[in-house]
Amino acid sequence: MMREYEYSDTCMGGTLDVSIVHEKREAADAMYARMRALAARYEDRFSRFIPESELSRINDAGAAQASVEMLEEVGPGTDLSRR
């Protein structure tokens, strides 16, 4: 039988609420762990709340070399803001 498993955590200064529907709790827990690890990697790179993050370093410097990942994530928003 399918069940809903709910998880809550903090990420990038906000609340991360996740709901996973699966037959087995262990599988849902594993899915959440993979998702949370991905969210942690994004937070480490893109959070303005972590002084060591790439985004914080760029903001502090006023300009800096950005990673390909940063450009891929921020680029579309920058393009839209210029329209």
C-alpha positions, -999 to 999 in steps of 0.1 A, spaced: 0 0 0 13 35 -9 18 58 20 29 94 23 60 102 43 67 138 52 100 155 60 109 189 72 143 207 74 158 241 69 176 252 38 189 286 25 173 304 54 138 289 48 119 257 55 122 227 33 91 206 34 90 173 14 63 147 9 72 113 -7 46 87 -16 60 52 -16 52 17 -4 82 14 19 94 38 45 130 28 40 128 37 3 112 70 10 139 77 36 166 69 10 150 92 -15 148 120 10 184 115 20 195 118 -17 173 149 -22 186 165 10 222 159 0 215 176 -33 198 205 -15 229 208 8 252 210 -22 231 238 -37 230 255 -3 268 253 0 272 269 -34 242 293 -37 232 304 -2 236 340 8 234 329 44 267 310 43 297 333 42 319 307 25 294 300 -3 302 309 -39 274 334 -40 286 351 -8 321 353 -21 309 369 -54 287 393 -35 315 403 -11 340 408 -39 315 428 -60 327 407 -90 345 374 -93 349 344 -115 318 323 -113 316 286 -118 298 271 -148 271 258 -124 266 293 -110 262 308 -145 238 280 -154 216 287 -124 218 325 -123 220 332 -160 183 327 -169 172 350 -141 197 377 -151 185 375 -187 149 379 -176 157 409 -154 173 427 -184 141 425 -205 
